[in-house]
Amino acid sequence: MSRSASEIIQLSKSARQLFLQKKHSQARELYRQGLDADAQNPYLLCGLGDACREMGDLAESEQAYQTLLAIEPENLFALRGVGDTLKGKGALAEAIPYWLRYLNLRPGDVHVMTRLADAFKQLNHNDQAEDLYREILETDGMDGFALTGLADLLHRSGRDHEAIACYEKILTMQHDVLHVLTIVGKLCWRVSDFEKAKAFFLRALEIDPDNPYALYGLGNCYRWYHDYAQAVEVWQRILVHNEGTIALYSRLGDAFTHLGDYTSAELAYRQVLDQRYERFAQIGLVKLLCDQGKFDPAVEALNDLLAREGDPWQQIDELSRRFVISGRRETMLKFYTHLLKGSIPAALEPERLRQLLQKLGG
């Protein structure tokens, strides 16, 4: 269909208005009509690419941008648009060269730099991602997107102290970001800054009193302080609205054991082991049965532990460590003596067990 230049300009303007009103399907139709008359019009091609991308029609979107780039290889809108379209298709590695070409023509565009840094991070090109995030932050030290991306990168890389510093900057701008509060609380706990961790978890619970991540983390803090009663109270709040996890029930079993509530402790460990075998729950059960003087059932539980694990003496070392940490050294010695007097698990050599007892003072 033949159209005059003025008609094509008007079509482009009308399509743009529809696009801004988020009427993307109608905008696409007008862009297509304009392109029927002027197939190489850069404004129409870019507009069609934008409208199709917003609609999720990524194939037509990419085709429109690529047609424009064949005409104008340095068209910034097309370079950015095709990069975004490829990102939408999950083709990050293919998107990167377009964003790099864009930044070569327009350095310092933080929006595209952030897209590029995020892509590098997702592809595990962490050095390139970090360099870009830090370049953005050199210009604006409080850029929220760059801080969030860098904090996540540092977190995933195990650079906990640096990640905490980034997350704390984010929280100076947005005080009530729940997931950031729980993440930084967990990181502080991991670097043994328990008071700081506790403060972040409490802040999270002011926003969402039932948040399971904050409750679990806060309980871990109380557990570290040996306040097992408070830890149990906090962890049990999770179970009001959520199913307990393996880790939660293992923690509860340990806390109940320290409190001398052996019935609740065994229920917690059984709750884990009824779902699936879990090493620490099995070790906890052995220790719990020993605490009650139930040495024969403890031997059965130990046999189950040793049958499932690779190095039996590694498990004995771990069990011994947990006895000592919990202040139950005498109970441990009685149990190992019981093993020597009765049926020693096949995986344990009697002489080596005697040497261990002697080393422990039994």
C-alpha positions as CSV (number, residue, x, y, z in Angstrom):
1,M,0.0,0.0,0.0
2,S,1.4,3.4,-1.0
3,R,1.5,6.1,1.7
4,S,2.9,9.6,1.7
5,A,5.8,10.5,3.9
6,S,3.5,12.6,6.1
7,E,1.1,9.7,6.5
8,I,4.0,7.4,7.6
9,I,5.2,10.1,10.1
10,Q,1.6,10.3,11.5
11,L,1.4,6.5,11.7
12,S,4.7,6.4,13.6
13,K,3.5,9.1,16.0
14,S,0.1,7.4,16.6
15,A,1.9,4.0,17.2
16,R,4.2,5.7,19.7
17,Q,1.3,7.1,21.6
18,L,-0.4,3.7,21.8
19,F,2.9,2.2,22.9
20,L,3.3,4.8,25.8
21,Q,-0.3,3.9,26.8
22,K,0.8,0.3,27.0
23,K,-1.5,-0.7,24.1
24,H,1.2,-2.7,22.6
25,S,-0.9,-4.9,20.3
26,Q,-2.5,-1.8,18.6
27,A,0.9,-0.1,18.4
28,R,2.3,-3.2,16.6
29,E,-0.4,-3.1,14.0
30,L,0.3,0.5,13.2
31,Y,4.0,-0.1,13.0
32,R,3.4,-3.0,10.6
33,Q,1.2,-0.8,8.4
34,G,3.9,1.8,8.2
35,L,6.5,-0.8,7.3
36,D,4.3,-2.1,4.5
37,A,4.8,1.2,2.9
38,D,8.4,1.9,4.1
39,A,10.2,-1.3,5.0
40,Q,13.4,0.4,6.0
41,N,12.1,3.2,8.1
42,P,14.3,3.1,11.3
43,Y,11.7,4.7,13.6
44,L,9.0,2.1,12.6
45,L,11.5,-0.8,12.8
46,C,12.6,0.2,16.3
47,G,9.1,0.8,17.4
48,L,8.0,-2.6,16.1
49,G,10.9,-4.2,18.0
50,D,9.9,-2.4,21.2
51,A,6.2,-3.3,20.9
52,C,6.8,-6.9,20.1
53,R,9.3,-7.2,23.0
54,E,6.8,-5.8,25.4
55,M,4.2,-8.3,24.2
56,G,6.6,-11.2,24.5
57,D,6.9,-11.8,20.8
58,L,10.6,-12.0,20.9
59,A,11.1,-13.6,17.5
60,E,9.5,-10.7,15.7
61,S,11.1,-8.2,18.0
62,E,14.6,-9.6,17.3
63,Q,13.9,-9.6,13.5
64,A,12.9,-6.0,13.6
65,Y,16.0,-4.9,15.5
66,Q,18.3,-7.0,13.3
67,T,16.7,-5.5,10.1
68,L,17.4,-2.0,11.5
69,L,21.0,-2.9,12.4
70,A,21.6,-4.1,8.9
71,I,20.6,-0.6,7.7
72,E,22.2,1.3,10.6
73,P,24.9,-0.8,12.4
74,E,25.4,1.8,15.1
75,N,21.8,2.4,16.0
76,L,21.8,2.6,19.8
77,F,18.1,1.8,20.2
78,A,18.5,-1.4,18.1
79,L,21.7,-2.5,19.8
80,R,20.1,-2.1,23.3
81,G,16.8,-3.6,22.1
82,V,18.3,-6.7,20.5
83,G,20.4,-7.3,23.6
84,D,17.3,-7.0,25.8
85,T,15.4,-9.3,23.5
86,L,18.1,-12.0,23.6
87,K,18.2,-11.7,27.3
88,G,14.4,-12.3,27.3
89,K,15.0,-15.5,25.3
90,G,17.6,-16.6,27.9
91,A,20.5,-16.1,25.4
92,L,22.7,-14.0,27.6
93,A,26.0,-15.0,25.9
94,E,24.5,-13.8,22.6
95,A,23.2,-10.5,24.2
96,I,26.6,-9.5,25.6
97,P,28.2,-8.4,22.3
98,Y,25.3,-6.1,21.5
99,W,25.5,-4.4,24.8
100,L,29.3,-4.1,24.5
101,R,28.8,-2.4,21.0
102,Y,26.3,-0.1,22.6
103,L,28.6,0.9,25.4
104,N,31.5,1.4,23.0
105,L,29.3,4.1,21.3
106,R,27.7,5.4,24.5
107,P,30.1,4.8,27.5
108,G,28.8,5.2,31.0
109,D,25.1,4.3,30.4
110,V,24.5,2.7,33.8
111,H,21.3,1.0,32.7
112,V,23.1,-1.0,30.0
113,M,26.2,-1.4,32.2
114,T,24.0,-3.0,34.9
115,R,22.4,-5.3,32.3
116,L,25.8,-6.3,31.1
117,A,27.2,-6.9,34.7
118,D,24.1,-9.0,35.6
119,A,24.6,-11.1,32.5
120,F,28.3,-11.6,33.3
121,K,27.4,-12.6,36.8
122,Q,24.8,-15.1,35.7
123,L,27.3,-16.6,33.3
124,N,29.8,-16.8,36.2
125,H,32.2,-14.3,34.6
126,N,32.5,-12.8,38.0
127,D,35.6,-10.6,37.4
128,Q,34.0,-8.8,34.5
129,A,30.8,-8.4,36.5
130,E,32.5,-7.0,39.5
131,D,34.5,-4.6,37.5
132,L,31.3,-3.2,35.9
133,Y,29.5,-2.9,39.2
134,R,32.4,-1.1,40.8
135,E,32.7,1.2,37.7
136,I,29.1,2.2,38.2
137,L,29.6,2.7,41.9
138,E,32.6,5.0,41.3
139,T,30.2,7.4,39.7
140,D,27.3,6.8,42.1
141,G,28.2,5.0,45.3
142,M,24.6,4.5,46.2
143,D,23.3,3.1,42.9
144,G,20.8,0.5,44.2
145,F,21.0,-1.9,41.2
146,A,24.8,-2.0,41.2
147,L,24.9,-2.4,45.0
148,T,22.4,-5.3,44.8
149,G,24.2,-7.0,42.0
150,L,27.6,-6.6,43.7
151,A,26.3,-7.7,47.0
152,D,24.8,-10.9,45.5
153,L,28.0,-11.6,43.6
154,L,30.1,-11.2,46.7
155,H,27.6,-13.3,48.7
156,R,27.8,-16.1,46.1
157,S,31.6,-15.9,46.0
158,G,31.9,-16.4,49.8
159,R,33.2,-12.9,50.4
160,D,30.9,-12.4,53.4
161,H,32.3,-9.3,55.0
162,E,32.3,-7.4,51.7
163,A,28.8,-8.6,51.0
164,I,27.6,-7.4,54.4
165,A,29.0,-3.9,53.7
166,C,27.1,-3.7,50.4
167,Y,23.8,-4.9,51.9
168,E,24.2,-2.4,54.8
169,K,24.5,0.4,52.2
170,I,21.3,-0.9,50.5
171,L,19.5,-0.8,53.9
172,T,20.5,2.8,54.5
173,M,18.4,3.6,51.4
174,Q,15.6,1.1,52.0
175,H,15.2,0.3,55.6
176,D,12.5,-2.4,55.3
177,V,13.7,-4.7,52.6
178,L,12.7,-8.0,54.2
179,H,14.8,-10.4,52.2
180,V,17.9,-8.2,52.5
181,L,17.5,-8.1,56.3
182,T,17.4,-11.9,56.5
183,I,20.3,-12.4,54.1
184,V,22.6,-10.0,55.9
185,G,21.5,-11.5,59.2
186,K,22.5,-14.9,58.0
187,L,25.8,-13.5,56.7
188,C,26.6,-11.9,60.1
189,W,25.8,-15.1,61.8
190,R,28.1,-16.9,59.4
191,V,31.0,-14.6,60.3
192,S,30.3,-15.0,64.0
193,D,28.9,-11.5,64.5
194,F,26.0,-12.9,66.5
195,E,24.8,-9.7,68.1
196,K,24.6,-8.0,64.7
197,A,22.9,-11.0,63.2
198,K,20.3,-11.0,66.0
199,A,19.6,-7.3,65.4
200,F,18.9,-7.9,61.7
201,F,16.6,-10.9,62.3
202,L,14.7,-8.8,64.9
203,R,14.3,-6.0,62.4
204,A,13.0,-8.5,59.8
205,L,10.5,-9.8,62.4
206,E,9.2,-6.3,63.0
207,I,8.1,-6.3,59.3
208,D,6.9,-9.9,59.2
209,P,6.5,-11.5,62.7
210,D,6.1,-15.0,61.1
211,N,8.9,-14.9,58.6
212,P,10.5,-18.4,58.8
213,Y,14.0,-17.3,57.7
214,A,14.2,-14.7,60.3
215,L,12.8,-16.9,63.0
216,Y,15.2,-19.7,62.1
217,G,18.2,-17.3,62.2
218,L,17.1,-15.8,65.5
219,G,16.8,-19.2,67.0
220,N,20.3,-20.0,65.8
221,C,21.6,-16.9,67.6
222,Y,19.9,-18.0,70.9
223,R,21.3,-21.5,70.4
224,W,24.8,-20.0,70.1
225,Y,24.3,-18.2,73.4
226,H,23.2,-21.6,74.9
227,D,19.7,-20.1,75.5
228,Y,18.1,-23.3,74.4
229,A,14.7,-22.5,75.9
230,Q,14.5,-19.2,73.9
231,A,15.7,-21.0,70.7
232,V,13.0,-23.6,71.0
233,E,10.3,-20.9,71.6
234,V,11.4,-19.1,68.4
235,W,11.7,-22.2,66.3
236,Q,8.3,-23.5,67.3
237,R,6.8,-20.3,66.0
238,I,7.9,-21.4,62.5
239,L,5.8,-24.6,62.9
240,V,2.6,-22.6,63.4
241,H,2.4,-21.6,59.8
242,N,5.0,-23.8,58.0
243,E,6.1,-27.4,57.7
244,G,9.3,-28.0,59.5
245,T,12.5,-28.6,57.5
246,I,15.1,-31.3,58.2
247,A,17.4,-28.7,59.5
248,L,14.8,-27.2,61.9
249,Y,13.8,-30.5,63.4
250,S,17.5,-31.5,63.9
251,R,18.1,-28.1,65.7
252,L,15.0,-28.7,67.8
253,G,16.2,-32.2,68.7
254,D,19.6,-30.8,69.9
255,A,18.0,-28.0,71.9
256,F,15.5,-30.3,73.6
257,T,18.4,-32.6,74.5
258,H,20.2,-29.8,76.2
259,L,17.1,-28.9,78.1
260,G,16.7,-32.4,79.3
261,D,13.3,-32.8,77.5
262,Y,14.2,-36.2,76.0
263,T,10.7,-37.1,74.8
264,S,10.4,-34.0,72.7
265,A,14.0,-34.4,71.5
266,E,13.4,-37.9,70.3
267,L,10.2,-36.9,68.6
268,A,12.1,-34.2,66.7
269,Y,14.9,-36.5,65.6
270,R,12.3,-39.2,64.6
271,Q,10.5,-36.5,62.6
272,V,13.6,-36.1,60.5
273,L,14.6,-39.7,60.2
274,D,11.0,-40.8,59.3
275,Q,11.3,-38.6,56.2
276,R,14.8,-39.6,55.2
277,Y,18.2,-40.5,56.7
278,E,20.1,-37.5,57.9
279,R,23.6,-37.8,59.4
280,F,23.4,-35.2,62.1
281,A,19.9,-36.3,63.2
282,Q,21.2,-39.9,63.5
283,I,24.2,-38.7,65.5
284,G,21.9,-36.7,67.7
285,L,19.7,-39.7,68.3
286,V,22.7,-41.8,69.3
287,K,23.7,-39.1,71.8
288,L,20.2,-38.7,73.1
289,L,19.8,-42.4,73.8
290,C,23.1,-42.4,75.6
291,D,22.0,-39.4,77.7
292,Q,19.0,-41.6,78.9
293,G,21.3,-44.6,79.6
294,K,19.6,-46.5,76.8
295,F,22.9,-48.0,75.6
296,D,21.5,-51.0,73.7
297,P,19.2,-48.9,71.5
298,A,22.1,-46.4,71.1
299,V,24.2,-49.3,69.7
300,E,21.4,-50.0,67.2
301,A,21.3,-46.4,66.2
302,L,25.1,-46.2,65.9
303,N,25.1,-49.3,63.7
304,D,22.6,-47.6,61.4
305,L,24.9,-44.5,61.3
306,L,28.0,-46.5,60.5
307,A,26.3,-48.6,57.9
308,R,25.3,-45.5,55.9
309,E,28.5,-43.5,56.2
310,G,31.9,-43.9,54.6
311,D,34.6,-43.7,57.2
312,P,33.3,-45.1,60.6
313,W,36.1,-43.5,62.6
314,Q,35.2,-40.1,61.2
315,Q,31.7,-40.6,62.6
316,I,33.1,-41.7,66.0
317,D,35.3,-38.6,66.0
318,E,32.2,-36.4,65.2
319,L,30.1,-38.2,67.9
320,S,32.9,-37.7,70.4
321,R,33.2,-34.1,69.6
322,R,29.5,-33.5,70.1
323,F,29.5,-35.3,73.4
324,V,32.3,-33.1,74.6
325,I,30.8,-29.9,73.3
326,S,27.5,-30.6,75.1
327,G,29.3,-31.4,78.4
328,R,28.6,-35.1,78.3
329,R,32.0,-36.6,78.3
330,E,31.2,-39.1,81.1
331,T,28.2,-40.3,79.1
332,M,30.4,-40.8,76.1
333,L,33.0,-42.9,78.1
334,K,30.2,-45.1,79.5
335,F,28.8,-45.7,76.0
336,Y,32.2,-46.6,74.5
337,T,32.9,-48.9,77.5
338,H,29.5,-50.5,76.9
339,L,30.5,-51.1,73.2
340,L,33.7,-52.9,74.3
341,K,31.7,-55.1,76.8
342,G,29.1,-56.0,74.3
343,S,28.9,-56.4,70.5
344,I,31.1,-53.9,68.8
345,P,29.9,-52.7,65.4
346,A,31.7,-54.6,62.7
347,A,33.2,-51.4,61.3
348,L,35.0,-50.6,64.6
349,E,38.2,-52.4,65.6
350,P,38.2,-53.2,69.4
351,E,41.8,-52.3,69.8
352,R,41.4,-48.9,68.2
353,L,38.3,-48.3,70.4
354,R,40.3,-49.1,73.5
355,Q,43.0,-46.7,72.4
356,L,40.4,-44.0,71.9
357,L,39.0,-44.7,75.4
358,Q,42.5,-44.5,76.9
359,K,43.1,-41.2,75.1
360,L,39.9,-39.8,76.4
361,G,40.8,-40.9,79.9
362,G,38.4,-43.8,80.2
